[in-house]
Amino acid sequence: MNTENTSATAFRYSAVTFDCPDPAELARFYSEVLGLPVVFSTDHFVLLGQEGAAGLGFNRLADYRRPTWPDPSQEKQAHIDLGVDDLDAAETRLLALGAVKPEFQPDPDRWRVLLDPAGHPFCISTLA
């Protein structure tokens, strides 16, 4: 594999963006969870982050359809994994912030699957 950069263009990872019906609401949730400030905001897009680090964005999609995980009829598209020290304490905090815990949990002793306010599944684990 040739790793030599043959182009003058350099690429860097800048953000992951989630589609949702209400960017401000979803940004508030993840800002509280991750302690990240809003670095850019319009009616249709909000970006959380810190200078010099990759961010997390939220984009308004007019016909957004919530994932139906674990039912595959509306796929999850993507999800985020969060490392925690205590699964039970983290779950309690996230539920208080607006997350929802689906009934189906594939391996609740190792990780928990929760849904953010827009329905995106995300995982918390002591393994990360």
KAPE-V419195 format. One record per pair of residues at least 12 apart in sequence whose C-alpha atoms are under 8 Angstrom apart, sorted by the first residue. I is the first residue (numbers start at 1). J is the second residue. D is the distance in whole Angstrom. If there is no record, write none. Layout:
# KAPE-V419195
I_J_D / I_J_D
This chain:
# KAPE-V419195
13_54_6 / 14_53_7 / 14_54_4 / 14_55_6 / 15_54_5 / 15_55_4 / 15_56_5 / 15_57_7 / 16_55_7 / 16_56_5 / 16_57_6 / 17_56_6 / 17_57_4 / 17_58_5 / 17_59_7 / 18_56_8 / 18_57_6 / 18_58_5 / 18_59_6 / 19_58_6 / 19_59_5 / 19_60_6 / 19_61_6 / 19_64_7 / 20_58_7 / 20_59_6 / 20_60_5 / 20_61_6 / 20_64_6 / 20_118_6 / 21_59_8 / 21_60_5 / 21_61_6 / 21_62_6 / 21_63_8 / 21_64_6 / 21_118_7 / 22_44_8 / 22_59_8 / 22_60_6 / 22_118_8 / 23_43_8 / 23_44_7 / 23_45_6 / 23_46_6 / 23_58_5 / 23_59_6 / 23_60_6 / 24_43_8 / 24_45_8 / 24_46_6 / 24_58_8 / 25_117_8 / 26_58_7 / 26_116_8 / 26_117_6 / 26_118_7 / 27_46_7 / 27_47_8 / 27_48_7 / 27_57_8 / 27_58_7 / 29_97_6 / 29_98_7 / 29_116_8 / 29_117_7 / 31_48_7 / 32_97_8 / 33_94_7 / 33_97_8 / 36_48_6 / 36_49_5 / 36_50_7 / 37_49_6 / 37_50_7 / 44_59_6 / 44_60_5 / 45_57_7 / 45_58_6 / 45_59_5 / 45_60_6 / 46_58_5 / 46_59_7 / 66_118_6 / 66_119_5 / 66_120_7 / 67_119_6 / 67_120_6 / 67_121_8 / 68_119_8 / 69_121_7 / 70_104_7 / 76_120_6 / 76_121_7 / 78_120_8 / 78_121_8 / 79_120_7 / 79_121_6 / 79_122_5 / 79_123_8 / 80_121_8 / 80_122_5 / 80_123_6 / 81_122_6 / 81_123_5 / 81_124_6 / 81_125_8 / 82_122_8 / 82_123_6 / 82_124_5 / 82_125_6 / 82_128_7 / 83_124_6 / 83_125_5 / 83_126_6 / 83_127_7 / 83_128_5 / 84_124_6 / 84_125_6 / 84_126_5 / 84_128_7 / 85_125_8 / 85_126_6 / 86_126_7 / 87_111_7 / 87_112_7 / 87_124_7 / 87_125_7 / 87_126_7 / 90_124_8 / 91_112_8 / 91_124_8 / 98_116_7 / 98_117_6 / 99_114_6 / 99_115_5 / 99_116_5 / 99_117_6 / 100_114_6 / 100_115_5 / 100_116_7 / 100_117_8 / 101_113_7 / 101_114_5 / 101_115_6 / 102_114_6 / 102_115_7 / 110_125_6 / 110_126_7 / 110_127_7 / 111_123_7 / 111_124_6 / 111_125_4 / 111_126_7 / 111_127_8 / 112_124_5 / 112_125_7
